[in-house]
Structures are given as C-alpha cells and as structure tokens.
Amino acid sequence: MAMSGATGGCFIVLEGGEGVGKTTQWRRLADRLAAAGHDVVALREPGGTPAGDALRAVLLDPQSALTPETEALLFAASRAQLVRDVITPALHRGAVVLVDRFLLSTYAYQGRGRALSLAALREVNAFATGFLAPDLTLLLALPLEESMARMHARGSTDRMEREDDAFHRRVRAAFDDALQPAWQAQHPEIGPVVAVDADGEADLVTARCLAALATQWPHRFSEVPEERPLPAVEVTRG
C-alpha cells in the first residue's frame, strides 16, 4: 500500500456523515496549519480539478438519475484525476494535503449505503489512485440523531443529503465499523482512522483535531497557534 509519508508529505483526510461539521473543520484546520507555517493544500471530493468539478456537478445534482455503479465509478474517476494532478505532486514537494472525504466515504456511501461490493470498490479505487492511502483519517462523530437533525435543519440540497434516513443510518454504521481495529487491519487501503468528538463549539472541535495530529506527528504539529487566523492557504473546493 503506497503511503505518502515516504515522499515527505502528509496526507490527512476528514470524514464523517452529513451534519457533523466536517467541512467547517476542514477549512479551519487548513487555516490553522497554514498559519503555523505548513505548506497546506486543501481539497474537497469530488472536485479539485476541472474534470473533477464537472463530475461533482453531475454527482451532487438532485436531478441526476445515476445507478449505484455509475455513481461509484464517477467518484473514482474524479479521485483518479485529483490524485494524479494535485495530491501526488503536493505530497512529493512535502506539503500537508488535507482532503474533505476520500475512499472511506466510498465504502460508507456507495458500499454500505448503496449495497455495492467493497471488494469491487477496492479494486476500482486501487486502479484510480495507484494504491495511495491516507496517512491519517480524522472521523468526526456526533450522536446520530443530532447529526441528522443538523442536516435536516440546514435543508437537504444535494443528491446525497436528500437520501432517506435509512440510507444515512447505514452510512453512519459503516463509519462506526471503520473505527474498529479489526476492520482497519482488513482494509489497509484506508489507512489509520481515529475518532474525533464533533460535539461542542467549533473551536473545541478544532482543538481536538489538532491534538489528534500532534499525537500522530508530535514533531510536525506540536506548535499550532490557538487563534484562528485569516485564510492563508491554497484551497481547491470543487
């Protein structure tokens, strides 16, 4: 399994179901790490390249009638372009690559949510990414009822958010499974996954994320400013 650490870069993924505040924390972490002097490239899936942006529009459009297989292949296609054009070059120059969603979301949404074969998804994504695995995934978690209440309160705007509650419960169950050591041992393509409590104010959750990074890389992330600075980072949001 290709890990980014060999290149000097650091490949970090934020994951979680709808309503956990994942994208907010992705932006805040990018800002905070950049303020500490890190070369940060923040990316969001699907998207991040011209091809990925076009695929994102199709994948998230509520009017798109996609089969589960088509959906999975389009996500993999966007990921393939992102890895080749953006992630791999950034890692080779030693950057911190911070991605909002990656392969674990495929396993949760298309695997458990759509009932597609994990073996098939693994094979497709290995081809798409060249076996690139994250160095660390921060999995943000809230009690399911709270995250679903947040999602419903903000309004369901894209295809994935508009799925029924049963779908989102299956997705949450898949994320819960990913925290088990035995599951991670069976799926090295995901890389290590750690839980981050997403309950509380945004500042508190950001502090928990930074603490997880400092635990994994004490010499790299031990000195990050406590105050949230103005954005100072290369961000591709798709």
URFENCOR-V162111 format. One record per pair of residues at least 12 apart in sequence whose C-alpha atoms are under 8 Angstrom apart, sorted by the first residue. I is the first residue (numbers start at 0). J is the second residue. D is the distance in Angstrom with one decimal. If there is no record, write none. Layout:
I J D
I J D
//
This chain:
0 130 5.5
0 131 6.6
0 132 6.7
0 187 7.2
0 188 6.4
1 129 7.6
1 130 5.4
1 131 4.7
1 132 6.0
2 131 5.9
2 132 5.4
2 133 6.6
2 134 6.4
3 90 6.5
3 131 7.2
3 132 7.3
3 133 7.1
3 134 6.5
4 134 6.9
6 90 6.2
6 91 5.1
6 92 7.7
6 93 6.7
7 90 6.7
7 91 6.7
7 92 7.4
7 93 4.7
7 94 7.7
8 89 7.3
8 90 4.2
8 91 6.2
8 92 6.8
8 93 3.8
8 94 4.9
8 95 5.8
8 96 7.5
9 90 6.6
9 93 7.1
9 94 6.4
9 95 4.7
9 96 6.0
9 134 6.5
10 90 7.3
10 95 6.1
10 96 4.9
10 97 6.4
10 98 7.9
10 133 5.1
10 134 5.2
10 135 6.8
11 95 7.4
11 96 6.1
11 97 5.0
11 98 6.4
11 133 5.9
11 134 6.0
11 135 5.1
11 136 5.8
11 137 7.6
12 97 5.7
12 98 4.8
12 99 6.0
12 100 6.1
12 101 6.7
12 133 6.6
12 135 6.4
12 136 4.6
12 137 6.2
13 25 6.7
13 97 7.5
13 98 6.2
13 99 5.1
13 100 5.7
13 136 5.8
13 137 4.9
13 138 6.0
13 139 7.4
14 99 6.6
14 100 5.3
14 101 7.7
14 103 7.5
14 104 7.0
14 136 6.9
14 137 6.1
14 138 4.7
14 139 6.2
15 104 7.8
15 138 5.4
15 139 5.2
15 140 6.4
15 171 7.9
15 174 7.1
16 140 7.8
16 146 7.7
16 167 7.5
16 170 7.0
16 171 6.3
16 174 7.9
17 146 6.6
17 147 7.0
17 150 6.1
17 160 7.0
17 167 7.9
18 146 4.6
18 147 6.2
18 148 7.7
18 149 5.2
18 150 4.7
19 139 6.4
19 140 6.3
19 141 6.1
19 146 5.5
19 149 7.9
19 197 6.3
20 139 7.7
20 197 7.1
21 99 7.5
21 139 6.5
22 99 6.5
23 201 7.9
24 201 7.4
24 204 7.5
24 205 6.2
25 41 7.8
25 97 7.3
25 98 7.5
25 99 6.4
26 41 7.8
27 205 7.0
27 227 7.2
28 205 6.8
28 208 7.9
28 209 7.6
29 41 6.3
29 97 7.1
29 230 8.0
29 232 6.6
30 227 7.1
30 228 6.4
30 229 6.9
30 230 5.1
30 231 6.1
30 232 6.3
31 223 6.7
31 224 6.8
31 226 7.9
31 227 6.0
31 228 6.5
32 223 6.5
33 231 6.1
33 232 5.9
34 223 7.7
34 224 7.3
34 228 6.6
34 231 6.9
35 222 7.1
35 223 5.3
35 224 6.4
37 94 7.2
37 95 6.9
38 93 7.7
38 94 4.9
38 95 6.0
38 232 7.8
39 94 5.7
39 95 4.8
39 96 5.9
39 97 7.1
39 232 6.1
39 233 6.6
40 89 7.2
40 94 6.9
40 95 6.2
40 96 4.9
40 97 6.1
40 232 6.9
40 233 5.3
40 234 6.0
40 235 7.7
41 96 6.0
41 97 4.7
41 98 5.8
41 99 7.9
41 232 7.5
41 233 6.4
41 234 4.6
41 235 6.0
41 236 7.6
42 96 7.6
42 97 6.2
42 98 4.7
42 99 6.2
42 234 6.1
42 235 4.9
42 236 5.7
42 237 7.6
43 98 5.5
43 99 4.6
43 100 6.7
43 235 6.7
43 236 5.1
43 237 6.2
44 77 7.7
44 78 7.3
44 98 7.2
44 99 6.1
44 100 5.7
44 101 6.7
44 237 7.2
45 74 6.4
45 77 5.9
45 78 6.9
45 237 6.9
46 77 6.4
46 78 8.0
46 81 7.4
46 235 7.9
46 236 6.9
46 237 4.2
47 81 6.2
47 85 7.8
47 235 5.2
47 236 6.1
47 237 4.8
48 80 7.0
48 81 6.2
48 84 7.6
48 85 7.9
48 237 7.2
50 77 6.8
50 80 7.2
51 76 7.7
51 77 4.5
51 78 7.5
51 80 6.9
51 81 7.2
51 237 7.3
52 237 5.2
54 73 6.6
54 74 7.7
54 77 6.5
55 77 7.9
55 237 7.3
58 70 6.8
58 73 7.4
58 74 7.8
58 158 7.3
59 157 5.0
59 158 5.0
59 159 6.8
60 157 5.9
60 158 5.8
61 156 7.7
61 157 5.5
61 158 4.5
61 161 7.8
62 158 7.9
63 158 7.9
67 109 6.8
67 113 6.1
67 115 7.4
68 115 7.6
70 109 7.7
71 105 7.2
71 109 6.2
71 120 7.6
72 123 7.6
74 105 7.8
75 123 7.0
75 124 5.9
75 127 6.0
76 127 6.7
78 101 7.9
78 127 6.7
78 128 7.0
79 127 4.4
79 128 5.4
82 128 6.1
83 128 7.7
102 124 7.5
102 189 6.6
103 174 7.9
103 189 6.3
105 120 7.6
106 120 7.3
106 173 7.5
107 169 7.7
107 170 4.9
107 171 7.5
107 173 5.1
107 174 6.4
108 170 5.6
111 169 6.0
111 170 6.1
111 173 6.2
112 166 5.4
112 167 7.2
112 169 5.5
112 170 5.4
113 166 8.0
121 188 8.0
130 188 6.8
131 188 7.4
132 187 7.7
132 188 5.3
132 189 5.7
132 190 5.7
133 188 8.0
133 189 6.5
133 190 5.4
133 191 7.7
134 190 5.9
134 191 6.8
135 190 6.1
135 191 5.2
135 192 6.0
135 193 7.6
136 190 7.2
136 191 6.2
136 192 4.7
136 193 6.3
137 192 6.1
137 193 5.3
137 194 6.0
137 195 6.3
137 208 7.2
137 211 7.9
138 174 7.8
138 192 6.7
138 193 6.0
138 194 4.8
138 195 5.8
139 194 6.0
139 195 4.8
139 196 6.0
139 197 5.4
140 194 6.8
140 195 6.2
140 196 5.5
140 197 5.3
140 198 7.7
141 196 6.6
141 197 5.6
141 198 6.0
143 168 7.7
143 171 7.4
147 164 7.9
177 192 7.0
178 192 6.1
178 193 6.6
178 194 6.9
193 211 7.8
195 207 6.5
195 208 6.5
195 211 7.9
209 223 7.8
//
